[in-house]
Amino acid sequence: MDSVIEGSPTTDRRVRLAINYAIDRQAIVKNIYRGFQDIADGQVITRETFGYNPNLKPYPYDPKRARELLAEAGYPNGFQDADVRPDDGCHQPGPAAVRPGQSA
């Protein structure tokens, strides 16, 4: 997700927050990793890595809040992920990244 592409929905902080709220991390761990993975806690480094901050917590799964934030940002019907991908010839348009009423 590139928030610096002019015109991209992700230039709006509310859209980036909505994407975070729309991700059901527990379902990902349960259904993809079959429970053999911890839920990411909001940082790219692990507990064992220098600089890890135990005070950072993951965003909760809250699709209602995600829809509210998208509507506030001017995307009441969601957007296509092609709207956030760079036009560099390496990325193909795909299904909707976030649509109200659907899980991410």
C-alpha positions as CSV (number, residue, x, y, z in Angstrom):
1,M,0.0,0.0,0.0
2,D,1.6,3.2,-1.1
3,S,0.3,6.3,0.6
4,V,2.5,8.7,-1.4
5,I,0.9,8.0,-4.8
6,E,-1.0,11.1,-5.7
7,G,-4.7,10.4,-5.8
8,S,-4.4,7.1,-3.9
9,P,-7.0,6.5,-1.3
10,T,-4.3,5.6,1.2
11,T,-3.0,9.2,1.2
12,D,-5.8,9.7,3.7
13,R,-5.0,8.5,7.2
14,R,-8.6,7.4,7.8
15,V,-8.3,4.9,4.9
16,R,-5.2,3.4,6.3
17,L,-6.8,3.1,9.7
18,A,-9.9,1.5,8.1
19,I,-7.7,-1.1,6.4
20,N,-6.2,-1.9,9.8
21,Y,-9.6,-2.2,11.4
22,A,-10.9,-4.4,8.5
23,I,-8.3,-7.1,9.0
24,D,-9.5,-10.1,11.1
25,R,-6.1,-11.2,12.3
26,Q,-7.5,-13.9,14.5
27,A,-9.3,-15.5,11.5
28,I,-6.0,-15.3,9.5
29,V,-4.1,-17.1,12.3
30,K,-6.8,-19.7,12.8
31,N,-7.7,-20.4,9.1
32,I,-4.4,-19.8,7.3
33,Y,-1.8,-20.6,9.9
34,R,-4.0,-23.2,11.7
35,G,-3.1,-21.6,15.0
36,F,0.6,-22.0,14.7
37,Q,1.4,-18.3,14.5
38,D,1.0,-15.4,16.9
39,I,-1.1,-12.4,15.9
40,A,1.1,-9.6,14.7
41,D,1.2,-6.9,17.3
42,G,1.5,-3.8,15.2
43,Q,5.2,-3.9,14.5
44,V,7.4,-5.6,11.9
45,I,10.0,-6.8,14.4
46,T,9.6,-9.7,16.8
47,R,9.7,-9.8,20.6
48,E,13.3,-11.1,20.4
49,T,14.4,-8.1,18.3
50,F,16.1,-5.0,19.8
51,G,13.7,-2.1,19.6
52,Y,10.6,-4.2,20.1
53,N,8.0,-2.2,22.0
54,P,5.7,-4.3,24.2
55,N,3.3,-1.4,24.6
56,L,2.2,-1.4,21.0
57,K,-1.0,-3.4,20.4
58,P,-2.6,-4.6,17.2
59,Y,-5.7,-2.9,15.9
60,P,-8.8,-4.7,16.9
61,Y,-11.0,-6.3,14.2
62,D,-13.8,-3.7,13.9
63,P,-15.5,-3.7,10.5
64,K,-18.1,-1.2,11.6
65,R,-15.4,1.3,12.5
66,A,-13.6,0.5,9.2
67,R,-16.8,1.4,7.2
68,E,-17.3,4.6,9.2
69,L,-13.7,5.7,8.5
70,L,-14.1,4.9,4.8
71,A,-17.3,6.9,4.6
72,E,-15.7,9.8,6.4
73,A,-12.8,9.7,3.9
74,G,-15.2,9.8,0.9
75,Y,-15.3,6.1,0.1
76,P,-18.7,4.9,1.4
77,N,-18.7,2.0,-1.2
78,G,-15.0,1.1,-0.7
79,F,-12.4,1.2,-3.5
80,Q,-10.6,-1.1,-5.8
81,D,-7.0,-2.1,-4.9
82,A,-5.9,-0.9,-8.3
83,D,-6.5,2.6,-6.7
84,V,-3.6,2.0,-4.4
85,R,-1.1,0.2,-6.6
86,P,1.6,2.0,-8.5
87,D,1.4,1.9,-12.3
88,D,4.8,0.4,-12.8
89,G,4.0,-2.5,-15.0
90,C,4.6,-5.0,-12.2
91,H,1.2,-4.9,-10.5
92,Q,-2.1,-6.3,-11.8
93,P,-5.5,-4.9,-10.7
94,G,-7.2,-7.3,-8.3
95,P,-10.4,-7.6,-6.3
96,A,-11.6,-4.9,-3.9
97,A,-9.2,-4.2,-1.1
98,V,-11.8,-3.1,1.3
99,R,-15.6,-3.0,0.7
100,P,-18.1,-2.2,3.4
101,G,-19.9,-5.4,4.5
102,Q,-17.0,-7.7,3.6
103,S,-14.0,-9.0,5.5
104,A,-10.6,-8.0,4.2
